């Protein structure tokens, strides 16, 4: 996979990195046609703050309803670890991960929650979701987004 380029909305810097999408593996969904959630959580997520250049720590939580493919869980750790030296805002992480997983899995529904560990009493979370267009999953995504309190 070629390097992805992110441009943060509040600056003119372009942050390039290789998110190593090829590190992720899939397998065929053996329960095709059955709606069920899969949840993957990673509690040792690291990345670099673009403003201070210091390491930030947090958690990633992914929930999805698969279509044809499921994500092989052990391949997630190296993918997440590839962000450890990336200078990136957590909002960009959330959107990068969901876009990568949509490209890889083409799920019926998916949501990503990034929870940054508190610093000096301040915590921050970001949430994004997606449902397949023109389907019940698109309606589900809108409903969940409207009711989400970004845990």
Number of C-alpha atoms within 10 A of each C-alpha: 9 10 11 12 11 17 13 15 8 6 7 8 11 12 14 14 17 14 21 18 21 12 15 19 16 14 11 14 14 11 11 12 10 11 13 12 13 13 13 14 17 14 12 12 21 19 23 19 17 16 9 9 13 11 14 20 18 19 16 21 16 22 17 24 21 24 20 17 18 20 20 12 13 11 15 17 15 14 17 21 16 18 19 16 14 21 22 24 16 22 16 14 20 23 18 16 22 20 14 15 20 17 11 17 20 19 20 20 24 25 22 25 24 26 22 19 16 13 10 5 6 8 11 15 19 19 21 20 22 23 22 17 11 8 11 12 18 17 15 16 19 14 11 15 16 9 9 11 10 13 10
